[in-house]
Amino acid sequence: MISCNESSNNLVFSIGENFDISVEVGDVNCDGKIDAVDASYILSDYALASTDKKTILNKQLADYNNDGKVDAIDASAVLSEYARLSTS
């Protein structure tokens, strides 16, 4: 299970059981919903990675299509899921 705990105004990502909030893949800011904000965070993280800067996102949450990398395709897939959920 991938979960997020808030500690000292920072999100701490962990893998294990018995955490406060269960988080879906794609919900990188751990607010309980997959939306355009998550897509934006993923795209920003991808841009950081392409410049060899340290990335900040939990890769298991950000790798939406589960292909082993975080990239613009993941951001696009999250945005598509958000659009689908918004129109259902």
C-alpha positions in Angstrom: 0.0 0.0 0.0 1.3 3.5 -0.8 0.3 6.1 1.7 1.0 9.7 2.7 1.4 11.1 6.1 1.6 14.8 6.8 4.4 15.7 9.1 5.7 19.2 9.8 3.8 20.6 6.8 5.7 18.2 4.5 4.3 15.1 2.8 6.2 12.0 3.7 5.7 9.0 1.4 6.0 5.5 2.6 5.4 1.9 1.6 3.8 -0.3 4.2 0.5 -0.8 6.1 -1.5 1.1 8.7 -0.9 4.6 7.5 -3.3 7.5 7.8 -4.4 7.9 4.1 -4.6 5.4 1.3 -3.5 7.0 -1.9 -4.3 6.1 -5.5 -1.6 6.0 -8.2 -1.7 9.4 -9.9 -2.7 11.3 -6.7 0.8 12.7 -6.2 -0.2 15.5 -3.9 -2.2 13.1 -1.7 -5.3 15.2 -1.5 -7.6 12.2 -2.2 -8.4 13.1 -5.9 -6.7 12.7 -9.2 -6.9 16.0 -11.0 -5.1 18.6 -13.1 -2.9 19.6 -10.1 -1.5 16.1 -10.0 -0.8 16.2 -13.8 1.0 19.6 -13.3 3.2 18.2 -10.5 4.1 15.1 -12.6 5.0 17.3 -15.6 7.1 19.6 -13.3 8.9 16.6 -11.9 9.6 15.3 -15.4 11.1 18.7 -16.3 13.3 18.6 -13.3 14.5 15.1 -14.1 15.4 16.1 -17.7 17.7 18.8 -16.3 19.4 16.3 -13.9 17.9 18.1 -10.9 16.6 16.2 -7.9 13.0 15.2 -8.3 10.5 15.3 -5.5 7.6 13.0 -6.3 7.1 9.5 -5.2 7.8 7.5 -8.4 5.2 4.8 -7.5 2.5 7.5 -7.4 3.7 9.5 -10.4 4.3 6.5 -12.8 0.6 6.4 -13.8 1.0 4.0 -16.7 3.4 1.8 -14.8 6.2 1.7 -17.4 9.0 2.4 -15.0 9.5 6.0 -15.7 7.8 9.3 -14.9 7.3 11.5 -18.0 4.9 13.6 -19.9 2.9 10.5 -20.9 2.0 10.0 -17.2 1.0 13.6 -16.8 -1.2 13.3 -19.9 -2.8 10.1 -18.7 -3.6 11.7 -15.3 -5.2 14.7 -17.1 -7.2 12.3 -19.3 -8.4 10.4 -16.2 -9.4 13.7 -14.5 -11.4 14.7 -17.6 -13.1 11.3 -17.6 -14.0 11.5 -14.0 -15.2 15.1 -14.3 -17.7 14.1 -17.0 -19.0 11.0 -15.4 
